[in-house]
C-alpha cells in the first residue's frame, strides 16, 4: 500500500513496509515516536517537487476542492501500478479512483498514519530540513489566504460595509461643520440663518458674499431664488450683527470650502454605494432602498450572514437594546428596527406600520437569500414583491376607511345621487321649498318678546308654588274618567277639612275648645302629609338624575 502525503515543497509517496502494525490504530503513535521506528514502517518511494510558489498555490487550491492537478495525475500514473493508495481526503480519493482507476483508502488508520508522517516528515524525506520547511509552509499559507480573500464571494460586500460607515461619519462631520459656520458667521449677519435654511446654500452664500455690506453688489441668482435674494439684501442693510475683520472672514470662507468639499465627496460616495448595492444586492435595494439595505448588511456582518437570518430577526435588526429591555421588563417588544426607515413603512399609517413591517421583513429575507445564493440575480423578484406589498398596503388602508365610514366589510357602497328617483332609493325627507315670508324679522321679534314674557311668568309661578293652567288641564285629561289620582283625593280631604272648619261649633254640637283642638290636629296632619310628599318628590328627582 502507498501513502500520498502533501507538503509545502511537493507531493511525497511513501511505501508501507509493515501493514500489520497499521491495523493497530491505538498503538500506532508509538511506532512514530522516533525516526528509526518510523523508517521500519514507511519508506519514501517518490517525491514530486513544486517548481515555484504559483504552482504550489494552484495545487493547494485544487486540493481544497478535492481535485488533483495534472502533475499529480502524471506522478500517480507513473508510480502507482496495481497498488492501493491511502489519501487524507475521501473526496480526492473518489476523483482519483474515477479518473485513474486506482483503489483509494481512507479510514481512521490512514488518518493516524498521516499524523505520524507529519511528526517525522523532515527525518523521512532527505534534503528537507526544518529551517527550510517552516518558511515554505508560512509563505504558502499567506498566499493561499490572500487568494481566498481575493476571490471569495463573501468578502465583496465589505466595500458596502465600509462605504455606509463612512457615509454616516460624513453626515455627522458635515452637520458639525455647517453648524459651526452658522454660529461663527451669525455674529456678523445673524438674520441670514433664518433666511437661508439649507446648510449647503448657506455656505455658498457666505463664501460669495463675505462681508454683509457686499450683499447688494453680488448676484445670488445662481444660488438662491429671487424672493430669498431680495430678502437677504434687505436684511443686510438693517442687520444688527457686529463688524468683523478680513482675517476672520478669510477663516470663515475656508471653513465654507471644507463644508462644500465634504458635501461633494458625500454625493460621490452615495453614487458609489448606490452602484455597488445594485450589483451585489439588487432585490434588497428594490425593496428597502440603498441606504437601508446597506445598513442591514453592515449590521449583519455580511450578505451571507444576513441570508441565514429569519424574517423575524430582519424585522427587529437594529433594535436589540429595546428588545432585551422589553423582555426583561415584560413589556411589548419592538415591531421594527433599521427596516423602519424603508419607504414602504413610511407610507403606511401609524396603526398599519407593524403589519407592513412584518410583511416587508419576510419579503426582505427572501430577497437577501436570492441575492446571496442565487446565480446572476436581477431585481425582478424585488420589484414584484414591492408591488405586492404596495397592493397589500392599499388593501389595509381600504379596510380602515371602510370601518371608519360605518361598514364592517370593506369599503362602503356609495351610490350616485339621482333627483328623479322615487320609492325606497329616494331621499328620506323631501327638500324644503323657499319661504319668502321667513325673510321678515318683525314678526319674529314680537313672537320672541311674547315668549320671553310667558317664560318669566311661568318661572314666577313655579317659585310661588302655583301650577300653570295648561299643565293642570293636561294632567286632568291624562287621568281616565273612572279613576282618581292621589292629588284629587288630597284636594277633597282639604276641602272637607275647610268646610268643617268653616262650620260653627253650635251647628256641629261640639264645644268650641274641643273644635279648636280638632282643627289644630287636622292642620298638623295635613302639614305632615305635605312634608312627606315633598321628601318623596325630592327622592324621585335624585333617582332620575342618577339614572340620566
Secondary structure, DSSP 8 states (H G I E B T S, - for coil): -EEEEE-SSEEEEEEES-HHHHT--TTHHHHTSSHHHHHTTEEEEEEEE-SSHHHHHHHHHHHHTT---HHHHHHHHHH-SS--EE-S-HHHHHHHHHHH---EE-SHHHHHHHHHHHHTHHHHSTT--HHHHHHHHHHHHHHHHHHHHHH-GGGTTHHHHHHHHHHHHHHHHHHHHHHHHHHHHHTT-TTHHHH---HHHHHHHHHHH-SGGGTTTS--TTTS-HHHHHHHHHHHHT-------HHHHHHHHHHHHHHHHHHHHHHHHHHHHHHHHHHH-HHHHHHH-HHHHHHHHHHHSSHHHHHTS-HHHHHTTT-HHHHHHHHHHT----S-SGGGGSHHHHHS-GGGHHHHHHHHHHHHHHHHHHHHHSSS--SHHHHHHHHHHHHHHHHHHHHHHHHHTT-SSSS-------TT--STTS-SS------GGGG--HHHHHHHHHHHHHHHHHHHHHHHT---HHHHHHHHHHS-TT---HHHHHHHHHHHHHHHHHS-TTTTT--HHHHHHHHHHHHHHHHHHHHHHHHHHHHHHHHHHHH-
